[in-house]
Amino acid sequence: MQLPKLARFLHFFQRLQWRLAGPTTVGVRLLAVKEGEVLLVKHTYLDGWYLPGGGVQPGETLGDAIAREAAEEAGVELQALRLFGVYSSFLEGKSDHIVVFVCEAFTWRKVSSREIESVDCFALGELPEGTSPGTRRRIAEYAAGEQAVSAPW
């Protein structure tokens, strides 16, 4: 089985486990914005474009988690970081809470990852086809100058 097919299968299996167990999870996402462009990632196991991010590991702070995920997924080294909002999602059979950070001062270098198919920057008003709905909402909120304290994903 090719890596993308295996990754998709494993992701499907994980979602099935969530539906059966109904866990509570905490994740982080990054709005990396510079000069009117936002950095997005395309995973090997999901269709579409997303904000970089992932799950918070046991014993890890939110700040450490977003720094790790940004570096692993997109080759981003964060400088100034601020909290943007906290969101909740109950769509995948789990109680998922996503903490979104904004970084407008960062460096970006290309990295190779089995998890990430592509990384690119796009104008805030010209997102690529297939950008996930939650990603589109967060970018629209940012572009409008909004900041959510707590809202649905």
TIKE-213416 format. One line per 5 residues: number of its first residue (from 1); for each residue x, y negated, z negated of N, C-alpha, C, O. Coordinates in pm, 1 decimal. Layout:
NUM	X:Y:Z:X:Y:Z:X:Y:Z:X:Y:Z ~ ...
***
This chain:
1	84.9:116.9:0.0:0.0:0.0:0.0:90.4:-124.5:0.0:183.7:-133.8:-79.8 ~ 62.4:-218.6:88.8:141.1:-341.0:95.1:118.5:-424.2:-30.2:14.2:-414.5:-94.9 ~ 218.5:-506.8:-63.8:211.6:-587.2:-186.5:84.6:-671.6:-196.3:19.0:-667.0:-300.4 ~ 45.2:-749.8:-92.5:-78.6:-828.4:-107.8:-201.2:-740.2:-133.4:-288.1:-777.6:-212.2 ~ -209.4:-624.2:-68.5:-323.5:-535.3:-91.1:-320.4:-478.7:-231.7:-424.5:-468.5:-296.7
6	-202.2:-441.7:-279.9:-188.4:-391.1:-416.3:-223.5:-499.7:-516.8:-292.6:-473.7:-615.3 ~ -176.2:-620.6:-492.4:-205.2:-732.8:-582.8:-355.8:-759.3:-587.4:-410.8:-782.6:-695.0 ~ -422.1:-756.2:-473.4:-567.4:-776.7:-469.8:-640.3:-665.2:-545.5:-736.4:-691.6:-617.7 ~ -594.3:-540.9:-528.8:-655.8:-428.6:-599.3:-639.0:-444.6:-749.8:-734.9:-426.8:-824.8 ~ -518.6:-477.9:-794.7:-492.7:-495.8:-937.6:-575.2:-611.1:-994.8:-624.9:-602.9:-1107.2
11	-589.4:-718.8:-916.7:-670.6:-832.2:-961.2:-817.8:-790.0:-973.4:-885.3:-827.6:-1069.3 ~ -866.9:-713.0:-877.5:-1004.3:-661.6:-883.0:-1023.0:-574.8:-1007.9:-1122.9:-587.4:-1078.6 ~ -925.8:-486.4:-1034.3:-932.9:-397.7:-1150.2:-933.6:-478.4:-1280.4:-1007.4:-445.5:-1373.3 ~ -852.2:-583.2:-1287.1:-848.8:-668.7:-1406.0:-984.2:-734.4:-1427.8:-1032.2:-740.4:-1541.0 ~ -1046.3:-783.5:-1322.1:-1179.0:-845.3:-1334.9:-1282.8:-745.1:-1382.6:-1372.0:-780.4:-1459.7
16	-1272.3:-620.7:-1338.0:-1362.7:-515.7:-1383.6:-1344.6:-492.5:-1534.2:-1442.6:-476.7:-1607.0 ~ -1220.6:-490.7:-1579.8:-1194.2:-477.2:-1723.4:-1256.7:-592.3:-1801.7:-1313.4:-570.9:-1908.8 ~ -1246.7:-712.9:-1749.3:-1304.3:-829.0:-1817.3:-1454.2:-812.2:-1834.0:-1509.1:-841.0:-1940.4 ~ -1520.2:-765.7:-1729.4:-1665.4:-749.5:-1736.3:-1704.6:-649.8:-1844.8:-1807.3:-666.1:-1910.8 ~ -1622.9:-547.0:-1862.9:-1652.8:-445.0:-1963.4:-1618.4:-491.5:-2104.5:-1691.5:-461.8:-2199.0
21	-1507.7:-564.1:-2119.6:-1460.5:-603.0:-2252.8:-1509.9:-740.9:-2296.6:-1523.2:-765.6:-2416.5 ~ -1537.5:-831.4:-2201.8:-1583.0:-967.2:-2234.4:-1487.0:-1045.8:-2321.1:-1529.5:-1103.6:-2421.1 ~ -1357.2:-1050.3:-2286.3:-1259.7:-1118.6:-2373.1:-1269.5:-1270.8:-2367.1:-1334.8:-1327.5:-2279.5 ~ -1203.4:-1334.3:-2461.7:-1184.7:-1478.3:-2459.6:-1041.1:-1503.4:-2414.9:-947.3:-1446.7:-2470.9 ~ -1024.2:-1587.8:-2314.4:-890.7:-1615.9:-2262.4:-865.7:-1766.2:-2259.9:-959.2:-1846.1:-2256.5
26	-737.4:-1803.1:-2261.7:-696.0:-1942.4:-2251.0:-595.4:-1951.8:-2138.5:-498.7:-1876.0:-2132.4 ~ -620.3:-2046.9:-2049.1:-529.2:-2068.1:-1937.2:-496.0:-2215.0:-1922.2:-556.9:-2301.4:-1985.3 ~ -398.4:-2241.3:-1837.7:-356.0:-2378.1:-1809.1:-351.3:-2397.7:-1658.5:-323.3:-2304.1:-1583.5 ~ -378.9:-2520.1:-1614.9:-368.0:-2558.9:-1473.4:-299.4:-2693.8:-1467.3:-305.5:-2772.3:-1562.0 ~ -233.8:-2720.3:-1355.0:-157.1:-2842.5:-1339.4:-204.1:-2923.8:-1219.8:-211.3:-2873.8:-1107.6
31	-235.9:-3049.7:-1245.7:-259.9:-3148.5:-1140.7:-126.5:-3221.7:-1122.0:-98.5:-3319.9:-1190.8 ~ -45.1:-3173.0:-1028.8:83.8:-3235.9:-998.4:59.9:-3330.8:-882.3:42.4:-3287.3:-768.5 ~ 59.2:-3461.0:-911.0:22.3:-3562.2:-811.6:135.4:-3663.0:-797.5:185.8:-3716.9:-896.1 ~ 173.7:-3687.0:-673.3:278.4:-3785.5:-645.6:248.9:-3851.3:-511.8:224.5:-3783.6:-411.9 ~ 251.5:-3984.1:-511.0:232.6:-4062.2:-388.1:105.3:-4022.4:-313.0:106.0:-4009.3:-190.6
36	-3.6:-4003.4:-387.5:-132.9:-3973.8:-326.6:-149.7:-3831.5:-277.7:-246.5:-3801.1:-208.0 ~ -56.5:-3743.3:-313.3:-67.2:-3603.1:-272.8:-67.8:-3512.8:-395.7:-5.5:-3543.2:-497.4 ~ -139.4:-3401.3:-384.1:-148.6:-3303.7:-491.9:-86.6:-3172.7:-445.2:-103.8:-3132.0:-330.3 ~ -15.4:-3108.2:-534.6:50.3:-2981.7:-504.5:-45.4:-2866.9:-532.2:-103.0:-2859.3:-640.8 ~ -63.0:-2777.9:-435.7:-152.1:-2662.1:-449.1:-77.5:-2534.2:-414.3:21.4:-2536.2:-341.0
41	-126.6:-2422.8:-468.0:-68.2:-2292.1:-440.0:-173.4:-2199.6:-379.3:-293.2:-2212.8:-404.5 ~ -124.8:-2106.6:-299.2:-210.0:-2001.8:-240.6:-154.8:-1869.1:-291.7:-40.4:-1833.9:-262.7 ~ -236.2:-1795.0:-368.2:-193.9:-1668.1:-426.9:-197.6:-1554.7:-324.2:-266.4:-1563.7:-222.6 ~ -123.2:-1449.0:-352.1:-126.4:-1330.4:-265.8:-251.1:-1246.9:-292.4:-291.4:-1168.1:-206.8 ~ -313.1:-1262.7:-409.5:-424.9:-1177.2:-449.3:-561.1:-1247.4:-445.2:-663.0:-1185.2:-475.1
46	-564.0:-1375.4:-408.7:-689.0:-1450.8:-397.4:-689.5:-1528.8:-267.0:-584.0:-1567.6:-216.8 ~ -806.5:-1551.5:-213.0:-817.7:-1637.8:-96.2:-828.0:-1782.0:-142.9:-887.8:-1810.1:-246.7 ~ -770.2:-1872.8:-66.8:-786.3:-2014.9:-94.8:-667.5:-2078.3:-165.5:-567.6:-2013.4:-196.3 ~ -683.0:-2208.6:-190.0:-581.5:-2291.7:-254.2:-627.0:-2328.6:-393.6:-745.4:-2353.0:-416.7 ~ -531.6:-2332.6:-488.0:-560.7:-2356.6:-628.9:-456.8:-2449.3:-690.0:-347.3:-2466.0:-636.3
51	-492.9:-2509.8:-803.8:-394.5:-2578.6:-885.0:-302.7:-2472.3:-944.8:-350.8:-2365.7:-983.4 ~ -173.4:-2497.7:-953.6:-84.8:-2399.3:-1016.6:-123.7:-2380.1:-1163.1:-170.2:-2472.9:-1229.3 ~ -103.9:-2259.6:-1211.5:-133.1:-2232.5:-1351.1:-156.3:-2086.1:-1376.0:-139.3:-2003.0:-1286.8 ~ -195.7:-2054.5:-1499.2:-219.6:-1915.7:-1536.3:-248.4:-1903.8:-1684.1:-279.3:-2002.1:-1751.4 ~ -237.7:-1782.5:-1733.1:-270.8:-1754.4:-1871.2:-163.0:-1796.9:-1970.0:-44.2:-1800.3:-1938.1
56	-207.9:-1828.9:-2089.8:-117.7:-1861.4:-2199.7:-80.7:-1729.3:-2267.3:-168.3:-1651.4:-2305.1 ~ 48.3:-1705.1:-2281.9:95.5:-1581.3:-2342.8:93.5:-1591.8:-2495.2:100.8:-1702.0:-2549.8 ~ 83.6:-1477.2:-2564.7:84.8:-1479.7:-2711.6:209.1:-1551.5:-2764.3:320.2:-1527.2:-2717.2 ~ 189.4:-1639.7:-2861.9:299.4:-1712.9:-2922.2:350.3:-1830.5:-2840.4:450.9:-1891.6:-2876.4 ~ 282.7:-1863.0:-2731.6:326.3:-1970.0:-2641.8:238.7:-2094.1:-2663.0:116.9:-2082.5:-2676.0
61	300.0:-2211.4:-2666.3:221.6:-2334.7:-2674.3:163.0:-2364.8:-2536.9:207.2:-2309.7:-2436.1 ~ 62.7:-2453.1:-2533.6:4.5:-2493.6:-2405.5:108.9:-2562.3:-2318.4:115.5:-2538.2:-2197.9 ~ 190.6:-2647.9:-2379.6:296.0:-2717.2:-2305.6:398.6:-2621.6:-2248.1:442.4:-2638.3:-2134.3 ~ 437.4:-2521.2:-2326.0:531.8:-2421.1:-2275.8:469.5:-2339.6:-2163.0:536.5:-2307.0:-2065.0 ~ 340.8:-2306.9:-2177.0:272.0:-2227.5:-2075.1:264.8:-2301.6:-1942.0:291.4:-2242.7:-1837.2
66	229.0:-2430.6:-1944.8:217.1:-2503.9:-1818.8:354.5:-2525.1:-1756.0:367.3:-2521.6:-1633.6 ~ 456.4:-2546.8:-1837.2:591.8:-2562.0:-1783.0:638.0:-2431.5:-1717.7:697.1:-2433.8:-1609.8 ~ 611.5:-2318.1:-1782.4:649.2:-2187.9:-1726.9:574.6:-2160.1:-1597.4:635.5:-2124.4:-1496.6 ~ 441.8:-2176.6:-1599.8:360.5:-2147.6:-1481.1:397.7:-2238.8:-1364.0:405.7:-2193.2:-1250.0 ~ 420.2:-2366.8:-1391.8:457.7:-2460.9:-1285.2:589.6:-2420.4:-1221.5:604.3:-2425.9:-1099.4
71	685.3:-2379.9:-1303.4:816.0:-2337.9:-1251.2:805.1:-2206.8:-1174.5:860.4:-2194.2:-1065.3 ~ 733.9:-2108.3:-1231.1:723.1:-1976.9:-1167.3:645.4:-1982.3:-1036.3:689.6:-1927.3:-935.4 ~ 531.0:-2047.6:-1037.5:443.0:-2046.5:-920.6:483.9:-2144.7:-812.6:471.5:-2114.8:-693.8 ~ 533.0:-2262.4:-852.5:551.6:-2368.4:-753.4:690.2:-2432.0:-752.5:715.7:-2521.5:-671.9 ~ 780.2:-2387.8:-840.6:912.3:-2448.7:-844.6:909.9:-2591.9:-894.3:995.8:-2672.1:-857.6
76	811.7:-2624.6:-978.0:795.4:-2761.0:-1029.1:859.7:-2773.3:-1166.6:834.1:-2693.1:-1256.4 ~ 943.5:-2875.5:-1181.2:998.4:-2910.5:-1311.4:926.4:-3036.2:-1357.9:933.1:-3141.0:-1293.6 ~ 857.6:-3023.7:-1470.7:774.3:-3132.2:-1521.9:856.1:-3235.0:-1596.7:955.9:-3202.5:-1661.1 ~ 812.2:-3360.9:-1587.1:871.7:-3467.2:-1666.9:762.3:-3519.3:-1760.3:736.2:-3456.0:-1862.6 ~ 699.1:-3629.0:-1730.4:590.6:-3680.4:-1814.4:464.3:-3598.1:-1789.3:425.1:-3576.6:-1674.7
81	401.9:-3552.9:-1896.0:285.8:-3465.4:-1887.4:177.8:-3520.1:-1979.5:206.6:-3564.2:-2090.8 ~ 51.0:-3517.0:-1931.8:-58.4:-3560.7:-2020.0:-178.3:-3468.7:-2002.1:-198.1:-3408.6:-1896.5 ~ -256.2:-3459.5:-2106.4:-377.1:-3377.8:-2104.1:-481.2:-3444.1:-2015.3:-504.7:-3564.3:-2027.3 ~ -543.9:-3368.1:-1926.6:-649.0:-3420.6:-1840.1:-786.7:-3380.0:-1890.1:-877.5:-3462.9:-1896.2 ~ -802.7:-3253.4:-1925.9:-932.5:-3206.9:-1973.8:-929.6:-3060.5:-2011.9:-834.8:-2988.3:-1981.0
86	-1035.5:-3017.8:-2079.7:-1052.1:-2878.7:-2119.5:-1183.3:-2830.5:-2059.7:-1287.1:-2894.7:-2076.0 ~ -1178.5:-2718.7:-1991.4:-1293.7:-2667.5:-1917.0:-1323.5:-2524.6:-1959.7:-1235.9:-2454.4:-2010.3 ~ -1446.9:-2482.4:-1939.0:-1487.0:-2346.5:-1972.7:-1553.2:-2281.1:-1853.0:-1626.2:-2345.0:-1777.2 ~ -1525.8:-2151.4:-1837.6:-1585.5:-2073.0:-1729.8:-1629.2:-1938.2:-1786.3:-1556.2:-1874.3:-1862.1 ~ -1749.8:-1896.5:-1747.7:-1803.7:-1768.9:-1793.5:-1842.7:-1681.4:-1674.0:-1923.2:-1589.3:-1687.7
91	-1785.3:-1710.5:-1557.0:-1826.5:-1646.1:-1432.4:-1768.3:-1507.0:-1410.0:-1828.7:-1427.3:-1338.1 ~ -1655.2:-1475.5:-1468.0:-1588.8:-1348.2:-1437.7:-1608.6:-1243.4:-1546.9:-1533.0:-1146.5:-1553.6 ~ -1708.6:-1261.3:-1631.7:-1731.8:-1165.8:-1737.8:-1645.7:-1189.9:-1860.1:-1636.8:-1103.8:-1947.6 ~ -1582.6:-1305.1:-1867.1:-1501.2:-1339.4:-1983.5:-1532.6:-1482.2:-2024.2:-1591.7:-1558.5:-1947.7 ~ -1493.1:-1516.7:-2143.0:-1506.8:-1653.2:-2193.4:-1371.2:-1719.2:-2170.7:-1280.6:-1706.8:-2253.0
96	-1358.4:-1789.0:-2059.0:-1230.5:-1843.2:-2014.8:-1226.3:-1993.2:-2040.9:-1318.2:-2066.1:-2003.7 ~ -1119.2:-2038.4:-2104.9:-1102.0:-2180.0:-2135.4:-974.3:-2226.6:-2067.3:-867.3:-2169.2:-2087.7 ~ -986.5:-2331.4:-1985.9:-876.8:-2378.8:-1902.0:-840.6:-2520.0:-1944.1:-924.8:-2609.9:-1943.5 ~ -714.5:-2538.7:-1980.6:-663.2:-2669.1:-2020.4:-586.8:-2724.3:-1899.5:-490.6:-2663.6:-1852.5 ~ -631.0:-2840.1:-1850.5:-570.3:-2900.1:-1732.2:-482.1:-3017.0:-1774.4:-523.2:-3104.5:-1850.6
101	-360.2:-3015.7:-1722.6:-264.4:-3123.1:-1747.2:-238.1:-3198.2:-1617.5:-252.5:-3142.4:-1508.7 ~ -199.4:-3324.5:-1629.3:-159.1:-3406.4:-1514.8:-11.0:-3437.6:-1530.0:37.0:-3469.6:-1638.7 ~ 59.8:-3427.6:-1418.4:199.9:-3468.4:-1414.7:219.8:-3549.6:-1287.1:195.6:-3500.9:-1176.6 ~ 263.6:-3672.4:-1303.7:287.2:-3760.5:-1189.1:435.9:-3786.7:-1168.7:474.6:-3860.8:-1078.4 ~ 518.8:-3725.8:-1252.7:663.8:-3737.3:-1242.0:721.4:-3596.4:-1251.7:730.5:-3539.5:-1360.5
106	759.5:-3541.5:-1139.3:809.8:-3404.8:-1136.4:904.6:-3387.1:-1018.6:906.6:-3467.5:-925.4 ~ 982.0:-3281.2:-1024.8:1064.5:-3241.7:-910.4:1010.5:-3108.9:-860.3:956.4:-3028.8:-936.5 ~ 1026.2:-3087.9:-732.3:970.5:-2968.5:-668.9:1075.2:-2907.7:-578.5:1132.1:-2975.4:-492.8 ~ 1100.1:-2780.0:-598.1:1191.4:-2706.2:-510.5:1122.8:-2577.0:-469.3:1043.1:-2521.8:-545.2 ~ 1152.7:-2529.7:-352.4:1090.7:-2405.9:-303.3:1142.5:-2287.3:-383.9:1262.7:-2275.0:-407.4
111	1051.8:-2201.0:-425.6:1086.8:-2078.2:-496.1:1016.6:-1960.8:-429.7:915.2:-1977.9:-362.1 ~ 1070.3:-1843.9:-449.1:1010.0:-1722.7:-395.3:938.2:-1649.7:-508.0:993.6:-1631.2:-616.3 ~ 815.1:-1608.7:-481.9:735.4:-1540.6:-583.0:648.8:-1434.3:-516.8:589.9:-1458.2:-411.4 ~ 641.1:-1317.2:-578.7:552.8:-1212.3:-525.9:406.0:-1250.0:-544.5:318.8:-1198.7:-474.5 ~ 379.5:-1339.8:-638.9:242.7:-1379.8:-670.8:190.9:-1490.8:-579.5:70.3:-1502.9:-558.3
116	282.9:-1572.1:-525.0:244.2:-1690.1:-448.6:282.6:-1674.7:-302.0:398.3:-1649.3:-268.2 ~ 182.8:-1690.6:-216.2:203.3:-1682.2:-71.7:256.5:-1812.9:-14.9:342.0:-1813.3:73.6 ~ 204.0:-1925.9:-67.8:240.6:-2055.8:-12.4:221.3:-2166.2:-116.6:133.9:-2157.9:-202.9 ~ 305.3:-2269.8:-106.2:296.0:-2388.9:-190.8:307.8:-2509.0:-98.4:395.3:-2512.4:-11.8 ~ 219.9:-2608.1:-116.1:228.7:-2726.7:-30.4:159.8:-2844.4:-99.0:82.5:-2826.9:-193.2
121	189.3:-2964.0:-50.0:125.2:-3086.0:-99.2:25.6:-3136.3:4.4:50.4:-3128.7:124.7 ~ -87.4:-3187.7:-43.6:-193.6:-3235.9:43.7:-244.1:-3370.2:-7.9:-245.5:-3395.2:-128.4 ~ -285.2:-3455.2:84.2:-344.8:-3583.4:46.1:-469.4:-3556.6:-38.0:-544.6:-3463.2:-10.3 ~ -490.8:-3638.6:-140.5:-603.6:-3618.9:-231.2:-737.4:-3610.5:-157.7:-825.6:-3534.7:-198.2 ~ -752.8:-3686.5:-51.7:-878.1:-3687.6:22.9:-879.9:-3593.7:142.9:-977.1:-3592.2:218.5
126	-774.7:-3515.9:161.3:-765.8:-3425.3:276.9:-718.7:-3287.4:232.7:-613.4:-3240.0:275.6 ~ -796.7:-3224.0:147.2:-760.8:-3092.4:96.5:-780.8:-2986.9:204.2:-868.8:-3000.9:289.1 ~ -700.6:-2881.9:201.7:-712.0:-2779.5:305.5:-840.4:-2698.5:292.6:-898.2:-2687.7:184.4 ~ -883.3:-2642.5:403.4:-998.3:-2553.3:403.8:-966.8:-2437.5:310.4:-854.5:-2387.2:308.5 ~ -1065.5:-2395.5:233.5:-1045.4:-2284.9:142.1:-999.9:-2326.7:3.4:-973.3:-2241.1:-80.9
131	-990.2:-2457.2:-21.9:-956.4:-2501.3:-157.2:-1071.0:-2460.1:-250.3:-1187.6:-2484.2:-219.2 ~ -1038.5:-2398.7:-363.1:-1141.7:-2345.9:-452.7:-1231.3:-2459.2:-504.5:-1186.4:-2572.9:-518.6 ~ -1357.4:-2427.6:-532.4:-1449.9:-2530.6:-582.0:-1402.2:-2598.1:-710.9:-1411.3:-2720.2:-722.8 ~ -1351.7:-2520.8:-807.2:-1302.6:-2580.1:-931.6:-1185.3:-2673.1:-906.7:-1175.3:-2778.9:-968.8 ~ -1096.9:-2634.3:-816.6:-982.5:-2718.7:-780.8:-1030.4:-2848.1:-717.2:-980.4:-2955.6:-750.2
136	-1126.4:-2838.9:-626.7:-1182.3:-2958.7:-562.3:-1244.4:-3053.4:-666.5:-1227.7:-3175.0:-658.1 ~ -1316.0:-2996.4:-764.2:-1380.2:-3080.0:-866.7:-1275.5:-3151.7:-951.6:-1289.6:-3270.8:-979.1 ~ -1171.4:-3081.1:-993.1:-1068.5:-3145.0:-1076.0:-997.5:-3256.0:-998.5:-970.0:-3362.3:-1054.2 ~ -967.6:-3232.4:-871.5:-899.8:-3333.9:-790.3:-991.0:-3453.8:-768.5:-944.8:-3567.8:-773.3 ~ -1119.2:-3430.3:-744.7:-1215.0:-3540.6:-727.1:-1226.3:-3622.5:-855.9:-1232.4:-3745.3:-850.5
141	-1229.2:-3556.0:-971.0:-1233.5:-3626.6:-1098.9:-1109.5:-3713.9:-1116.2:-1119.2:-3829.7:-1156.8 ~ -994.6:-3657.9:-1085.3:-869.0:-3733.2:-1096.4:-871.1:-3855.1:-1003.3:-838.2:-3966.2:-1044.7 ~ -909.9:-3833.1:-877.4:-911.7:-3941.2:-777.7:-1008.9:-4052.2:-817.1:-986.4:-4168.9:-785.2 ~ -1117.7:-4015.4:-887.2:-1217.9:-4114.2:-930.2:-1179.6:-4180.7:-1061.6:-1251.5:-4268.0:-1110.1 ~ -1067.1:-4140.3:-1119.6:-1024.1:-4198.6:-1246.7:-1095.9:-4142.8:-1367.4:-1088.1:-4199.6:-1476.3
146	-1166.4:-4031.4:-1349.1:-1238.7:-3969.2:-1459.1:-1143.6:-3881.2:-1540.3:-1037.1:-3841.7:-1492.9 ~ -1184.1:-3852.3:-1661.6:-1108.8:-3759.8:-1745.7:-1208.5:-3688.4:-1833.5:-1275.0:-3751.1:-1916.0 ~ -1219.7:-3558.5:-1817.1:-1315.0:-3479.5:-1895.0:-1252.9:-3435.9:-2026.6:-1138.4:-3390.7:-2029.2 ~ -1325.7:-3448.6:-2133.3:-1279.7:-3396.8:-2261.9:-1312.6:-3249.9:-2268.4:-1228.6:-3169.1:-2308.0 ~ -1433.3:-3214.0:-2230.2:-1475.8:-3075.2:-2226.9:-1591.3:-3063.5:-2128.3:-1690.0:-3136.3:-2138.5
151	-1578.4:-2971.0:-2032.0:-1679.8:-2959.1:-1926.8:-1674.3:-2819.3:-1866.5:-1576.1:-2747.5:-1885.3 ~ -1779.2:-2780.0:-1794.0:-1772.9:-2652.4:-1722.1:-1668.3:-2657.1:-1612.3:-1644.9:-2762.6:-1553.3 ~ -1605.4:-2544.0:-1584.3:-1504.3:-2538.0:-1479.4:-1568.7:-2562.7:-1345.3:-1500.4:-2561.9:-1242.9
***
